[in-house]
Amino acid sequence: MNHKRFWDEDLRVWARQCLADLVTLVLFVAVFMTLTLPVVVPGLLLWWFQQITGRP
């Protein structure tokens, strides 16, 4: 059998794949944060109003 070993890999290909994976992760986090805005913003506004007025 012809197995690939770590030292036979091209480091540029490995680095390019790692960079592509990081870009995918950043895009996932950005989409997740964008989709949570309709829940987070009203919650923060309600918390701020409670802190300002002292009423629940």
C-alpha positions, 0 to 999 in steps of 0.5 A, spaced: 500 500 500 502 507 498 500 510 505 501 518 505 506 520 511 506 527 514 512 529 511 510 527 504 505 533 505 506 539 502 505 545 507 502 550 503 496 545 501 496 544 509 496 552 510 491 553 505 486 548 508 487 551 515 486 558 512 480 556 509 477 552 515 478 558 519 474 563 514 469 558 514 469 558 522 469 566 522 463 566 517 459 561 521 460 565 527 458 572 524 452 568 521 450 566 528 451 572 531 447 576 526 441 571 527 441 572 534 441 579 534 433 579 534 433 576 541 439 579 544 438 587 543 431 586 546 434 583 552 439 588 553 434 593 552 430 590 557 436 589 562 438 596 561 431 599 563 431 595 569 437 598 571 435 605 570 429 604 573 430 599 579 424 596 577 423 589 574 
